[in-house]
Amino acid sequence: MKRIIVSMAICLSFLSLSSYAQQGGGGERYKQMLKDSLQLTDVQIDTVMAVHQDFGPQMKEIYMDQSLSDADKQAQLAALKPQIEARLKAVLTADQIAQLEAMQERQHANRMRNRGGGQ
């Protein structure tokens, strides 16, 4: 169950990045924050951003598809995770991946808290 939640958190963070980028400038702030927080090289951050760009639209489409149940969405998002992980593992250290996942889990938890607190 925790793996599914982590998968969803990672997927949602990709969606968040797409939203920030569409709002203008937010993508660059997020990129710099990731680079600084994870101590990424230029090659590493370019790869992370390329993964966001490549998989973000697919994940958004799955997430927004009203015809899919939550279980179907989780299954489809989980099917993308090995591809995402393979690309990230090619350039990031295990520690950087762990830090990225932890950061994304915190961001997801904050979004859930803010969503619940505003109602």
ZISUL-V555123 format. One record per pair of residues at least 24 apart in sequence whose C-alpha atoms are under 7 Angstrom apart, sorted by the first residue. I is the first residue (numbers start at 1). J is the second residue. D is the distance in whole Angstrom. If there is no record, write none. Layout:
{{I | J | D} {I | J | D}}
This chain:
{{6 | 105 | 7} {7 | 78 | 6} {7 | 81 | 7} {9 | 104 | 6} {9 | 105 | 5} {9 | 108 | 6} {10 | 101 | 7} {10 | 104 | 6} {11 | 59 | 7} {13 | 104 | 6} {14 | 52 | 6} {14 | 56 | 5} {15 | 56 | 6} {15 | 59 | 7} {15 | 60 | 6} {18 | 56 | 6} {38 | 96 | 6} {38 | 99 | 7} {44 | 91 | 6} {44 | 92 | 7} {48 | 88 | 7} {51 | 84 | 7}}
